[in-house]
Amino acid sequence: ELEKEKAERAAANARTLYERIERTMEEQKLYLDPDLDIVKLAVAVYSSRSTVSACINNLTGKSFRTWLSEYRLELFEQKLRNNPEESIDELVMQCGYKE
């Protein structure tokens, strides 16, 4: 019973952290930083690199790099639909990619 409570608490904490990660990404537009890494994200959400990495991995099944790439790609697709006249290069830069 105690182990079950611990597991439920850990899962709730992970969901809360993930919600904070997503909210911070949106509010601070961290995805626009082409040099965003797991350490910068962890600092922004007041957590450790390993905790943020484990949270993203456990809740999405993806590594930080894959998660971030998919996040930016989704944004790119949205911008492309909304701004079809914009150049691909310009849209890519607006989504946080270096090139």
Residue, then its C-alpha position, 0 to 999 in steps of 0.5 A: e500500500l505504501e509503495k502504491e502511494k509513493a508511485e502515485r505521488a511520483a506520477a502526480n509530481a511528474r505530471t505537474l513538472y511536465e505541465r510546468i515545462e510546457r507552460t514555461m516553453e510557451e510563456q517564455k518561448l524557450y523553443l525559439d532559442p536555437d541553443l536551448d538544451i536540457v540544462k537551460l530548460a531545467v533552470a527555467v523550470y527550477s529543476s535538475r537536468s536529470t529530473v527534467s530529462a526523466c520527466i520528458n522521457n517517461l511521459t512522452g517516451k522521447s528524448f529531450r532532443t526528439w521532444l524539442s525537435e517535434y515541438r519545433l516541427e509542430l510549430f513550423e507546420q502551424k506557421l507554414r499553414n498560416n503563412p504560406e507566402e513566407s519563405i521556408d528559411e524564414l519560417v525555420m528561423q522563427c521556430g528556433y532552428k539554427e538553419 
